[in-house]
Structures are given as structure tokens and as C-alpha cells.
Amino acid sequence: MDRRKAGRSGRRVWTAAVDRICMRLAVIIAVLLALVAAAQTALHIDGIRPFLSKTERLEGVPRGDR
């Protein structure tokens, strides 16, 4: 009987740890998705695009002048 209780309490500890890790991963994924969405939105703004995109800065520059 004591062995069963020890197994259950150990399982509770691992379950709680896994739940915390999953919540942190979910928050990290949500933040990364928000950052990607913000970056994509910023690329549509003409004043910000040259700072974010090297291709935009080099557009129209001859190949040898890079």
C-alpha cells in the first residue's frame, strides 16, 4: 500500500512539472508568433522596410557596388 502512495505522489510531481513546462512553451510560442506577425506587418510600412530588409536597401544598386 505504501508503494502505491509513493508512486502516486511521484507521478503528481512529474505531472505538475510537465504542466509547468507545457505552459511555458505555450507562452513562448505565442510570443514568437506575435513577433513574427509584428515583423511582417512592419515590412508593409515604407519608412521601416529599408531598416528591416537588406534586399530593399540594395534594390537598384549595381552588383559591383555592394
Residue, then its C-alpha position, 0 to 999 in steps of 0.5 A: m500500500d505504501r508503494r502505491k502512495a509513493g508512486r502516486s505522489g511521484r507521478r503528481v510531481w512529474t505531472a505538475a512539472v510537465d504542466r509547468i513546462c507545457m505552459r511555458l512553451a505555450v507562452i513562448i510560442a505565442v510570443l514568437l508568433a506575435l513577433v513574427a506577425a509584428a515583423q511582417t506587418a512592419l515590412h508593409i510600412d515604407g519608412i521601416r522596410p529599408f531598416l528591416s530588409k537588406t534586399e530593399r536597401l540594395e534594390g537598384v544598386p549595381r552588383g559591383d557596388r555592394 
